[in-house]
Amino acid sequence: NPPHVTEVVNTLDMYSFLSQGFERLDAADKAVVVSEIPRIRTAVEFPGYDGNNEGKYRTAAAYMVNDLDRFESMKDVAERNSHTHMAGTYARQYQVFEPIRATLIQRTMTADEIVSVLSA
């Protein structure tokens, strides 16, 4: 696999966990995330890749979701245009997420874990 495809898979996987974790938080924990990450309103959603500069990432994300039927929960957001470079941000976030990922067996992410990943 080309390196950018691996990065896209890691990013979609990470955002699947972030979204699912956020949805399962109680109201108090959601408020913690919202207060720490101001751009979050009611959900943690994948922002997409930059349509002008990250085309190969956007194409890979769309292919994974629409053609390979992976990451079904990302159908509505896989082709989003972030209108800003995101690949570097996702790489930093994934460095924080990767050790957490290994512990996500029979549990979802906590508010603190979500904040730590999104803050990276």
C-alpha positions in Angstrom: 0.0 0.0 0.0 1.2 3.5 -0.7 2.0 5.4 2.5 -0.9 7.8 2.1 -3.4 4.9 1.9 -2.2 3.6 5.2 -2.5 7.1 6.7 -6.1 7.4 5.4 -7.0 4.0 6.9 -5.5 5.0 10.3 -7.3 8.3 10.2 -10.7 6.9 9.3 -10.2 4.2 12.0 -9.3 6.9 14.5 -12.3 9.1 13.7 -14.6 6.1 13.9 -13.4 5.6 17.5 -13.6 9.3 18.3 -17.1 9.6 17.0 -18.4 6.5 18.6 -16.7 7.4 21.9 -18.2 10.9 21.9 -21.7 9.6 21.1 -21.5 7.3 24.1 -20.4 9.9 26.6 -22.9 11.2 29.1 -23.9 14.8 29.0 -21.3 16.0 31.5 -18.5 14.3 29.7 -19.7 15.7 26.4 -19.6 19.1 28.0 -16.0 18.6 29.0 -15.0 17.8 25.4 -16.9 20.7 24.0 -15.3 23.1 26.5 -11.8 21.8 25.7 -12.3 21.6 21.9 -14.4 24.7 21.0 -14.9 23.6 17.4 -16.9 20.6 18.6 -20.5 21.3 18.9 -22.6 18.2 19.1 -20.5 15.5 17.5 -17.0 14.5 16.7 -16.9 14.1 12.9 -14.1 13.6 10.4 -13.4 17.0 8.8 -12.1 15.6 5.5 -9.0 16.4 3.5 -8.2 19.6 1.6 -9.7 19.4 -1.9 -7.0 21.5 -3.5 -3.9 20.0 -1.9 -4.7 16.6 -0.5 -6.5 15.0 -3.5 -4.9 11.6 -3.2 -6.0 11.4 0.4 -9.6 12.4 -0.4 -9.6 9.9 -3.3 -8.3 7.1 -1.0 -10.9 7.9 1.7 -13.7 7.9 -0.8 -12.5 4.6 -2.3 -12.2 2.9 1.1 -15.7 4.0 2.1 -17.6 3.9 -1.2 -15.9 1.1 -3.2 -14.5 -1.2 -0.6 -17.4 -0.7 1.9 -15.0 -0.1 4.8 -15.8 2.4 7.6 -19.5 2.3 6.9 -20.1 4.9 9.6 -18.0 7.4 7.6 -20.2 7.3 4.4 -21.5 10.9 4.9 -18.2 12.4 5.7 -15.5 10.5 3.8 -15.4 12.9 0.9 -15.6 16.1 2.9 -13.5 19.0 1.8 -11.7 20.5 4.8 -10.5 23.5 2.8 -7.3 23.3 4.8 -4.4 21.0 5.0 -5.3 18.2 7.4 -2.9 15.2 6.8 -0.3 16.6 9.2 -2.9 17.2 11.9 -4.2 13.7 11.5 -0.7 12.3 11.7 -0.1 14.1 15.0 -3.5 13.0 16.3 -2.8 9.4 15.4 0.5 9.4 17.3 -1.6 10.1 20.4 -4.4 7.8 19.4 -2.3 4.7 18.6 -1.4 3.7 22.2 -5.0 4.4 23.3 -6.3 2.2 20.4 -4.6 -0.8 21.9 -6.7 -0.4 25.0 -10.0 -0.1 23.3 -11.2 -3.6 23.8 -14.8 -3.8 25.1 -14.8 -0.1 25.9 -15.1 3.3 24.1 -12.9 6.3 24.5 -13.1 8.6 27.5 -13.6 12.3 27.4 -10.0 12.9 28.4 -8.8 10.5 25.6 -10.9 12.3 23.0 -9.6 15.7 24.1 -6.0 14.5 24.1 -6.3 13.1 20.5 -8.2 16.1 19.1 -5.7 18.6 20.8 -2.7 17.0 19.2 
